[in-house]
């Protein structure tokens, strides 16, 4: 059960990172940049924010994961699922989201969504 709660918390963090990245892409598109340039600029500008958010969360959960007391045994599965899931999801957000946005723009779906 605690691991499931950690997974739900993880999904909130990952969705927030993705929203920040896509909103910066859309902002660059409104400035008149091309899709590939907007994706590239947004990825460069938001890399530090997304990476540091993930790194500080993992670093903050590290003492809980290393705790050996009986009281911490309830929280360790939650901390492990958040930490390792966040390390994987950070790579996915920084690589896959810009690639998917480029593919969707190539298909014509991203411009339609950005125009709304």
Residue, then its C-alpha position, 0 to 999 in steps of 0.5 A: x500500500x505505501x508503494x502505491x501511494x508513492x506511485x501516485x505521488x510520483x505521477x503528480x511530480x512527473x505530470x508537473x514536469x511535463x506540463x512545464x516543458x510543454x508550456x515552454x514549447x508552446x511559449x516559444x511557438x507563440x514567439x514565432x519560433x519553428x517547432x524544432x527550434x522551440x522544442x530545442x530551446x525549451x529543453x535547454x531552458x527547462x533542463x536545469x529546473x526539471x533535473x534539480x527538482x528530481x535530484x533534490x527529491x531523490x536526495x531528500x528521500x535518501x535518508x528515509x531509504x537508508x533508515x533501519x529503524x522499525x518505524x521507518x519500515x512503513x515509509x521505505x517502500x514509498x520512498x523507494x518507489x518515488x526515488x527510482x521512479x523519478x530517476x527513470x521519469x526524469x530521463x523520459x520527460x527530458x527525452x521523450x516529451x520533446x520527441x513526442x511533441x516533434x512527432x505530433x507537430x509533424x503529424x499536424x496534431x500539435x499545431x492544432x492543439x497549440x492554436x486552441 
